Amino acid sequence: MSNNIFVSSEVGTLLRLIIHSPDSGLGKVVPSKAQDWLFEDIVHLETMRRDEYDFYVKIILYFLDNEKIKGKLNEIDADKSRDFYKPFNQKYFNSDKVIEFEKLLSDILEMSEVRTQLIAAVCAVEECSYQFQNEMAQMQNIDLARVLITGILPNNKMLYPPIPNLIFTRDIGIVVNDHLLLNKPAKYARTRESLLAKYIFFNHSMFEDLQDKIIEITEDENHFLLPEEEQEGRLNTLEGGDVMMIAPNHLLIGVSERTSVEAAKQAIDLLFEKNVVQKVTIVKIPQKRDYMHIDTIFTQIKRNVWVLLGSLGRIQEEAEKHSIWQELGQQPSYEALTIKQFINKDDGVKVKDFANLEDLLSSITKDDLNCYEPIKFIYSGNNEFPYGAREQWTDSCNLLAIKEGIAIGYDRNDKTAEAFRNAGFRTIKAAELLEKFEKNELSPETLTDTIIMLPSAELSRARGGSHCMSMPLLRQF
């Protein structure tokens, strides 16, 4: 087992992850391009950074690397330049446990061959002029890393589009035990971030133990023989929000708006061939922007506690209830999920069906995690109309478990917070928790069953929660 990279659960104690703080590219998103760049709206960058995302970084540091932050909050907050959060600044927190993507990128740019290749690759993807390619080659590594991410030159000229979705580092790759499954994005807007991530994972010294354990999704030769108008609709695409390392031998893959069934099949074949896991479950969800990835409709909080969108929880029962009326032509009020589990056995791959999502999650709790405590489902919006759908849209189901029973959610999802409290959890605002940590009134080591409520007016408009904003590299389970 690598000292750097190993993930075998969604709720084991988080020890190392990759994040990316909102960068200046986010401030360049314009209304006419928002949807092309996968945003529902334009966001106010300074509010997102200072009043929201910075709390996320502080919370994560307090749990993973608290010597970087303990006793320093007043000093950090008083510094209007935000130097604590800026890579390469003297006051930067520079943790080897809470790792900034931009720092990793700058590190590999120290290698001249990698630097040359990466500049050429990005310029080819973004169709830069030869002149700009030469200009980038003359930049300092710090400046070049920022340009590669934001598309903005030091003189504030925009060279190519930003990649605002890079704050959602979950989507660039998933650690599966001691292997890494790379993202292959569905949308062109995420092509550059995927390319940058690939260069990092194949070249950074942190990932040297992974070099023969990186799994890439590719197109087969038949794809290139299709007519051009058919090729785009037949891509093998896979994004990290649709992949959950749910138990040591069990991986979930969502088939969704962003992840294709072809890519899911290829991932299963490769994982079984390499004997990385013995069980993979495919959860096919409605291909709607409302849902996007499976981690927008459910995430795990404890071995026996899950938060999910109730309308997608037990739909098989709804189907049976309304089947007669469907035959008579009435449109169903629910949306269908298909769940198939593939188990790699000595005598071949066996397939098992699950009738609904709650049955699958219950099976994971009991059969994979050997937990026989009563299973609790926390429903988005407390399963009250219309709050279930409203709060799912603002990421009520997209929580990151820092350790078992401790997770980060958004403060705007009031009804979901109420459901957590009804289930015995404490809910606490991030600012209040940090103050209690500083005063030693609470401790990350002893905190139990708590949902930390992150400020979220701007972050939630970007359509991703704390689960999306993390790429776990190491968990202790």
Buried (B, 14 or more C-beta within 10 A) or exposed (E): EBEBBBBBBBBBBBBBBBBBBBBBBBBBBEEEBBEEBBBEEBBBBEBBBBBBBBBBBBBBBBBBBBEBBBEBBEEBBEEEEBEBBBBBBEBBBBBEBBBBBBBBBBBBBEBEEBBEEBBBBBBEBBEBEEEBBEBBEEBEBBBBBBBBBBBBBEEEEEBBBBBBBBBBBBBBBBBBBBBBBBBBBBBEBBBBBBBBBBBBBBBBEBBEBBEEBBBBBEBEEEBEEEEEEEEEEEBBBBBBBBBBBBBBBBBBBBBBBBBBBBBBBBBBEBBBEEEBBBBBBBBBBEEEEBBBBBBBBBBBBBBBBBBBBBBBBBBBEBBEEBEEEEEEEEEBEBBEBEBBBBBBEEEEEEEEEBBBBBBBBBBBBBEBBEBEEEBBBBBBBBBBEEBBBBBBBBBBBBBBBBBBBBBBBBBBBBBBBBBBBEBEBBBBBBBEBBEBBBEEEBEBEEBEBBBBBBBBBBBBBBBBBBBBBBBBBBBEB
